[in-house]
Every structure is written in structure tokens, then in C-alpha cells.
Amino acid sequence: MTTTLLDLLRPEFSSRTAIVLPESNVKITYDDLRHQVQSLAESLAAFGIGRNDRVGMALPNGLPTIVGFLAASMAGTAAPLNPAYRDDEFRFFLEDTSAKVLLLPPDGAEAARTAAAATSVPVLTIDMDAEGHVHLRGVSGRKPHGPVAATDPALILHTSGSTGRPKRVPLSHVNLSISASNVAKTYRLGPDDVSLCVMPLFHVHGLVASTLATLATGGTVVVPAKFSPLSFWRVARDHGATWYSAVPTIHQLLLARAESGAARPAGAEKLRFIRSCSASLPPQVMHDLESAFGAPVLEAYGMTEAAHQMASNPLPPAAHKPGSVGPGTGVGISIRDEHGHSVKTGERGEVCIKGPNVIKGYENNAEANATAFFGEWFRTGDQGVLDDEGYLTLVGRLKELINRGGEKISPREIDEVLLAHPAVAEAVCFGVPHPTWGEEVEACVVLREGADGSDLMAYCKERLAEFKRPKQIHVTTTIPRTATGKIQRRIVAQAFSKAAS
């Protein structure tokens, strides 16, 4: 029985390849990975890290990040951070997690170093030699780490903060292990599978879906230093990738390089499926991906508070439905009204979840926890509907609904109308303050290269009721996103309302 993340690296896989670094062609077996994790955990313990101590990490994708994460989860609690944060962001997260140490690469990371100095957090350098051995500089000796329980926090992350101050999310070894198992069962992962990891490893999507679910089943994780649409298919071909998981932004970047009507790219031959998660996937993009790359595209639904996956479209021959995120995957899903009562099949309401991978509450945040649950059901803040086959369709974030004179408008509905226009590559709708209606509808779009969007207002007039139609459509070259590809409508609204003023 799996009790800790280290137990995912099972002895029967010891001689198999666990990690591949394509740039250097370094290959690490399960046995080697396990020994490196144990060694680094003992180095952290020798430095003084104990149970519940937070080990900050600001590292690029690679073996040091994976070994560092697993080792930190054994000696204390891993607290990975986005290496692209600015000085003040690093300061906030280091202080908020009470980090006892910060692991950084040998070079660069100046903002993180400045923040660590300002907050008196010691910095340790983690690097890798040419043979693929990870080292922690500046620590002498090793010390056995304390006993680890399944309920101990392995990972501390923050919510995206789309509705306010980020909240701390403590994920235990059992939360993460069960979520990884749910992912593996959903896609029938096994020792012959090769995951091409293009998601950042400071985020639960890359850690749980791309990495832990693969390691739990004896497969191989191919970890480029960063995602590149130019080298993606070459890496997939060279290492025999059987699947990859990404946000829609990455899928669309790959599609942009695919020639219409051309044969699928070399490297796509072994793909069993393509997974999409962490942001909504427009049905047209799903169709285009399947046509271009010749593999079923399975949209999933995840969130940090559930240690990632909650629902997913299944593998063929079961139906995968465009626009739906599929049925629950080891997680109970209930649609409830504002009073916490379940609604009828086909009716809209708030998506609520429960399961052993779901947190029991935010850390040290009684105010948030008081409203985060309906009894044992965690409130996701998403609005959705279940059909008679149990497939979930998300309508939007409850806090993102636009209230125009009492009419509640789902921004996603307007996004999809705009995305159906042949000139539009990306679209985001949002609400802006209005003196009469309370809120008014606006949108921003990115046009396809060489396309003309002059008829967009007329196009919307034909397809949307008057109260839903954007009163202004901003044309831009980029839409603000988080580091993991999520669109935060509040941030988009602020950016474009400022630009217009």
C-alpha cells in the first residue's frame, strides 16, 4: 500500500527508466531515482529540515526539480514557486509559507535571491552533474529524516488568487498518491507509457498528472527544460511519447505550426491520447487537434484543492464529449444551489466535490474554510451541469458571472461564440462597471494572422441576445495569462479597461 510519495517508486520497476532529460540524454532508473531522493532528503534533514518545515524551490523543469520535490516531501514539505516571479512575489510566498530554506539553481534566479535575503531565508544550491546525479551544495553530512505518515503534508501550494488573496493549500502524501492513481486509472497508464512533460513542475498539473501518475505505473517521464513548439515533435519521436498533458494554450501553439491537411507529424504515431486540463478547451480546438495529430483529445477538470484531477473524459470506446470535462474520476461530484441543496440532472448550479484526494480545509484560514464547504462537500466556485450520463459541463466561475441589470451572463458562452468566427484565434469576455446596468459586457480577441475582424460586432448581433452582446471588442496581440495558461478575467478586465481609459 502506498503511504508516501517515495512508495510510488516501487521495487518491481527498479531497472526501468523513470526520467529522461532530452537535452543531455540523461536517463535515470527507478532505483537510481529512489536513492537520489533518499540521499537528498537526508541532506535536508542534516541542514535542519523537519516535519512540516517548508522547503521553498524556484527551479526550472528537470531532474533537480523532481528529486528536490520528492526529497522535500520526505524531510519536510515541498513549496515549489514559479521561477519567473518578481522580487515582491517571492517575498510574499516565502513569508506566507514560513519557508526554512530556498533551493535555487547554480546561476540566475536573482529576484529569488534578493527576496530570500530580504526575508532571511537561507539559500541552498541544487544542481546536477553530467551523469545525472543531483547534489545539494553547502550541506555537509547526512541525517536520517523523521518518520513520514500518509497524512503529513507533502506539498504546499497556493490558489491562483483569481478572487482575492492567495490561500495556502496543504496536500498530504495520501491526497497526492490517490490523485496520481486516479489519473493512472482514467487513462490506463502502464510501464510502456511515455509521458512528455511540458507543464511546469511548480504546478500540480505537471507534478501529479504528467509525473507522479506516470511514476506510479512504471512508465517514463520525458522532461524537457522548457516547452518549445519547435522541438516538441522531435522529442516525442526520439523518446516514443505515448501521451502528453497540457493547457489549451500549448495545444494551440502546436496547432499553429501544423499545416492544414498535412499528414500528422513524425512523433505523433505512438500517441494513445492527448490530455487537456487547467483551462477550458474550445470544442473547435479539440476537433482540430484530433484531425492534426490523430489521437483522441480528452479534456479533464482539475484544481489544486483536489490534488489536481476531479473529472475527465474517458478513453475510447467510451464517449468523449466536446465541451464536457467528463464524469468524476474517483471523486464524487454534486451540483448544488446557493443553499447547498442538490439540483436536478440538467440544472445549473455550483460544482461540489468530495473524495480522499480533496483537502479538508485551507491552512490557517478559518474565514475561507467557513464558506468553502457544504457539509462534507467542497465548493469549487465553478458553475456547471451534469447530464444523464454523469458527464460534467462547466459553465464558468460563479464569481466571474456578469450581472447586467439582473441578467446573469456566463462569459464562457460569449467566448465560444467569438471563437467560432473564422478570424478569431483567442477570445475572452468580461464584465466592466456600468452606471446604469451595474455591469456591461466587453471582450478582447486575438485575430488569426492576416485575418479581418471588422465584422465581429455584427457577427455577435446575429448570434447573441442584445443583453449578452459585447458593447466593445478589444483587438490585441496577447491575452494576459497565469504561468500555467489560465485566464483570469478580473486581470484581463483591469488590463483592457485601463488601456481604454
N, C-alpha and C positions, 0 to 999 in steps of 0.2 A: 504493500500500500504506500502511495506517495504521501510523505508528511512534509517535506521541504522541497524547494526548487532543485536542490542538488540531487534529490532522489529521482528527478526526471531523467537524469543521465544514467540509465540502467546498465548493469554489468553485461547483459547479453549483447549490448551494442558496442562494447569496448573497442573493438578493432575497426569499426566502421568510421567513415569520415563524417564529422559533425559540422565543421566550419571550413569554408573555403574563402580565401581573400583573393579575388581575381586579379588585382593589380600586381601582386607579388607571387601569385600562385601558391601561397602557403596553404597547406591543408592540415587540419588538426583532427585527430581521432577523438572519440568519446572518452577514452581512457585518459588521454593527454589533457583534454578539457577539464575533466573532473579533478585531476591532480593539480592543474594550474589554479582552479577555483579554490581548492582547499589550501594551497600554499599562500595565495593572496589573502584569503580570509584570516590565516594565521598571522600574516604580516600586519593586517589591520588591527587584529587583536593585540599584537605586540606594541602597536602605536598607541593603544589605549581605547580602541573602539569596543563597546559592549552592547548588549541587547538594547534595542530602542535608540541607540545613538545614530544620528543621521549622517550618512556619508554622501556629501554633495559630489556630483560628477558633471563636468561640462566637456564632453568628448565627442569627436566625430565618430561615425559608424566604423566599426572594425572590431577585431578580436579584443583589444583592451577594454572596450566598452562592455562586451558580453561577459568577459571574465570579471571585470570590475563590478558589474551589476550583480552577478551571482555571488561573488565573494562578499560584497557589501551586505547582501540579503542574509548571509550566513553569520557574519560577525556582528552586524547591526541592522540598519535599514537603509536601502539604497534610495537616494534622492536625486535622480538624473535631471539635468537642466539643459535647456536649449543653448548650444554654444554661441548662437547668434544674438543672445540677449545683450542689452546695453548695460552699462555700469549700474544704473539705478534699479534695473530689473533684477540683476544678480543680487544686489544688496537686499532687496525685498525678500527674495526667496531664501537666501542664506539666513536671514534673520527670522523669517517666518517658520522655517523648519528647525531652527536652532542647530544648524549643521556643525558637527565637531571637526570636520576636515573637508577639503575640496580636492578632488582628483582632477588633474589637468594634464593635457599633452605636453611634451617637452617644449614645444615652441608655440608662439602666438597666445591667444586667449587673454589679451591684455585687459579687456574690460572685466573679465572674471578675476584676474589677479588684483586689479585695483579695488574691486568690491570686497574681495577676501581680506585685503589689507585694512580696508576701512571698517570691516566688521570683526577684525581679529580672528578670522578663521584660518587655521594653518593650511598650507597648500602642499600636496604631495604630487610628484610627477609619476605618471604611469606611462610606460612605453613598451615596445615590442622589438625584439631583435630579429635578425634576418631569418632565423629558423622558426619563428612564430612563438617564442617564449615571452610571456608578459611579465614585466618587472615593476616593482614599486620602489622608486628611488628614495633614499633618505631614511629608510627604516632598517634598523639592524635587528637581527634575531627574529624568531617566530614564537608564537604563543598559541596554544590551543584555544579556540573560541568557545564560548559557553554553549550549553545545550540549547537547541533550537526546537521550538514547538510549532505545530502546524498553524496555530492561531497567532503566532508572532507576526508583527508587521514586516513584510519583506521589502515593500516598496511604498514610498510616499510621493504622491503626485498632487497637482492642483487642478481644479476645474479651470476651464478656459476663461472664466470671468466674464462671459458674454452678458450676464445680467447683474454684474456688480463685482465686489472684491473677490478674488480667487479663494476658494475653500480648499482646505487640506483633505486629501482622500487617502486614508491608510488602507493598503491592500495586503492582506495576510498571505502566507505561503499557500494556505488552502484555497483562498479566493483565486489566486493566480493559477494554481495547479488545476483546479476544476475548470476554469475558463479555458485553459490550454487544451484540456481533454475534450471540452465541448466543441472547440474548433476542429480538433482532430477527427472527432466522430462525424461532424457535419460533412466534412469533405473526404472522409475515409482515407486519411493520411496514413502512410506506412513507410517502411525502410527504403523503398525505392523512390520516394518522392524527393524532389529537389526544389526548395523554396528560394526564389530570387528576392532578397530583402531590399526593397527600395524605400521603405518608410524609415524615418529617423528612429533611433533606438532610445531616445529620451521620451518617447511617447508609447502609450500602452498598445497601440495598433501594431507597431513594429516589434515590440517586445513579446507580446503574447501571441498574436496571430502568426506573424512571419517566422518568429524564432522559437519560442517555448513550445508551441504546438508541434513544430517540426522535430525539435529535440526530444519531445515526449514520445515520439513514434519511431525514432531511429533514423530519421531522414537526414538530409544535408541542407544546411543553410549557406547560401552564397551571399556574401556581404560586400558589395562594392563600397568604396569610401563615400560615394555620393551618387545620387541618381543622375544619369545622363541619357537623354533620348538618343544621342549619337552612338553610344556603345551598348545600349540595353540589349539589343537582339544578338549582338556578337557574344556578349557574356552569357546570355540564355543558351545560345547554340553551343558554346565551348563547354558548358557545365551541365547541359541536359536538363534545364529547368522544366519542371512539370506543372508549376503554378507560381503565381505571384499575387500579392495583395497590395492595393494602392488606393489613394483617394482619386476622385474623378479628375482632378487637375492633372495628375500624372497620366492617366488613361488618355486624356485629351491631347497632351503633348506627344504621346506616341502615335495617336491617330493623325496628328497634324503632319507627321512625316511619312504616313502611309499613302501610297498613291492609289487613287480610286480605281477599282477594278483589277489591281495588280495581284499576283499570287501572294499568299501570306509569306511574311518574311522568314528567312532562314533563322532558326532558333525557336520558332513557334510550333514546330512539328510535334514536340513532346508535351505541349501544354494540355493538361486534363481539364483545367478550368482557369478562369480569371476571377479574382475576388475584388469587389469594390466595397469600401466602407469609409466611415468617418465623415461623410458628407453625401447629400442626395445625388443619385446618378440619373440624369435625364434619360428617359426611355430611348430617345433617338441615339444617344451616345452608346447605350447598351447594344442596340441593333448594329451600329457602325463598328463597334469593337468585335462583335461576333462575326460580322462579314469580313473584316480585315484580317483577323487573327485566327479564325477557325476554331474557337473554343467557346464553350458556354460561359457567359458572364453572370456571376452570382452576386447579387447585391446583398449586403449584410448590414446589421444595425448594432452599433456598439457604443459604449460610453465608459468613461473612466470609473464611475461608481459601481459598475458591474464587472470590473476587471476585463473590460472590452466586450466580447460578443454576447448579444442577447437574442438575436434572431438572424436567420439567413435563408435565402432561397436554397433549396436542396439541389444536389447533383441530378442530372438526367438519369433515369427516365421520368423522375418526378418533375412537376411543372416548376419552372422559374418564371415569375411573372414580372414583366416590365413595370416599374413604378412602385413595386412592393419590395419590402425587405424580408419577406418570407415569414414562416412560423417561428415560434420560440425554439431555441436550441438549448435544452437543459435549463431553461428559465421560464417560470410562469409569467404570462402576460395577461393583463386585465385592462379593459378600457373603462374609465370611471368618470363620473361627473364631478362638479366642483365641490360636492359634499362628500365625495368618497364612495358613492354608490355605483355599482357596475351598471353599464348601459347595455342595451340590446345589440346583438350582432348587426353590423352595418351602420351603427350610430357612432358619431364622433365623440371623442372625449379625451381625457388625459391618459397617456400610456403609463401604466404602473407595472412594476416587475417585482418578483421575489425569486430567490434561489441562493444556493450556498456560495456562489461567486459574487453576490451583491453585498456591499458594505452594510454594516449595522448603523452607521452614522458618520458624519464628518468629525474630524478631530478637533476637540476643544471648541465646539461651535454649537452651543445649546440653542441659540436663536435659529440657526439654519435647520437643525435637527427637529425643532418643534413643528416645522411645516413641511419637512421632507418626506413624511410618511403618512399614508392612510393605514393605520394599524401596522400590519406586517408588510404592507405593500409600499415599495419605494416609488416616489413620484418623479418621473423623468423630466417633466416640464415640456414634453413633446405632445402634440395633439395628433391622434391617429384613429384608425378604424380597422377592425378585424372583419374579414369576410367569413363566409360559412365554412371555408376550409381551414380557417385559423391563420391565414396569411395577413400580415400587418402592413398597412399602408400609412406612411407618415404624412401628415398634412402640413405641419410646421411647428415652430416653437410657440407655446402659448404666449410667452412674453413678447413675441415678435408679431402677433396678430395686429393688424392695423384697424383701429376703431374710427371709422369715418361716420360721424353723426349717428352712432349706434349700430351701424352696419359693421360686422366683424369680417375682415378680409384676410384670407390666407395669402401671404406673399408668394409662397411656392406656386400657387395656381397661376399667378401672373408671370412668374419666371418661366413656366412651361409654355405659356402662350408666346412669349417673346422668343424663346429658344426654338420654337417651331418655324420661325421666319428664316428663310434661307441665308439671309445676310448676317445673322447673329451667331457668334461663337460662344459668348457668355452673357448671362443676364442676371441681375439681382434687383428685386423690388424691395422698397422700404417705405416706411411712413415718415412724414415730416410734419411739424406743428402747423396748424391752420387756425386762424382766429374764429372762423365760423363752425367748421366741421370737427374741430379738435385735432384731427389728423387728415392729411391728404396723401394720395398715392404718388410716388415718384419711382423711377427706375434708372439704372445705369446699364449700359451694354458695351461689350467689346465686339466690333464687327470683324467678319472674316476678311482676309487680305483682299483688297480691291473691291470689296462689296459696298453697295449703296444702301444706307438705312433711312433714306429720306421719307419713305412711306410707312415708317413704323407706327406713327400715331394713327394713321388711317387703318392700318392692319389691326391694331388693338380695338379700334372703334367697331370693326366688323365682328370681333370675337369676344368682347367683354362688355358686360353691363356698364352703364355710364359711371356708377359709383366705384367700380373696380379699375377703371382705366387710368393709367399713369397720366398725370397732368403735365409732367415733364420727363423726358427721357434724356439722360446724360450719355454722351458717347465718349468712351475713354479707351486707353490702350491697356490698362491693367485694373483689376479689381482687388482691393485690399483683402488679404487672407492671413490666417494664422500660419505658423510654421508647418502645420500638418495639413494645410489645404482647406481648412474650414473657413467659411464666410461668416463673419459676424455682422449682421445687418445694422446693428447700432453703430459700429465703426464706419461702415460704408455710408450710412446716412450722415454721420458727422462730417466725413470727408467731402461729400458732394454738396452738402448744404453750405459748408464753408467756402467751397470752390465757387458756388453760385452767388455768394454774398459779397 
